[in-house]
Structures are given as structure tokens and as C-alpha cells.
Amino acid sequence: MAENKSSLSGSRSYQELSEYWENHSLADHWDETSAVEFEVDAQTSSIYFPVDKVLAAQIREAASSHGVSAETLLNLWLQQRVSEEFKKAG
């Protein structure tokens, strides 16, 4: 755990951090906080489709052999297949 990850709790590990916040409130440190600004990209989203467990395992294995995530491999495969479908229809 990086030294600056938990300046409020003084934790040296994620376990210590978890234990600290189980027993403390942010209200205990409110005067040590500061306002921040950030942007959220609300346009990004995912849609999930159920996949058979055996098929999902095969997809993960194939993705691993290609050095990519299962999500990336599925998106590439689906993009190719949908593109082929539109070519046939057009």
C-alpha cells in the first residue's frame, strides 16, 4: 500500500484500513478534508447478457490465450459477426 493512500487513518495495509474505518467515521476527520472537483462520464455504460457457464469458461480461456480480457475478446468477436450480418443484409 502506497504511503499516501491512507493519510487520515495512518493505515499501512488494506486490512488496517478496513479495520480503521469499521470503527471510525469520516465525521472524526471532517476538518482534515478538502473539497475536490471531478467529472463523471455518465455516457459510458455496459449491457450484460447471460452466458452459459461452460461457454463463459471457454471464452475466458480463449481470451487468456490471446492476452486480452474476456470482455475485450467478446466485443471484438461480436463486432466482427454483426458487421458480417450487416454486409449480408445490405
LINJO-V550185 format. One record per run of one state. SS is the DSSP state (@ for helix, = for strand, . for the rest). FROM is the first residue (numbers start at 1). TO is the last residue. If there is no record, write none. Layout:
# LINJO-V550185
ss->SS from->FROM to->TO
ss->SS from->FROM to->TO
This chain:
# LINJO-V550185
ss->. from->1 to->2
ss->@ from->3 to->6
ss->. from->7 to->13
ss->@ from->14 to->23
ss->. from->24 to->25
ss->@ from->26 to->32
ss->. from->33 to->52
ss->@ from->53 to->66
ss->. from->67 to->69
ss->@ from->70 to->89
ss->. from->90 to->90
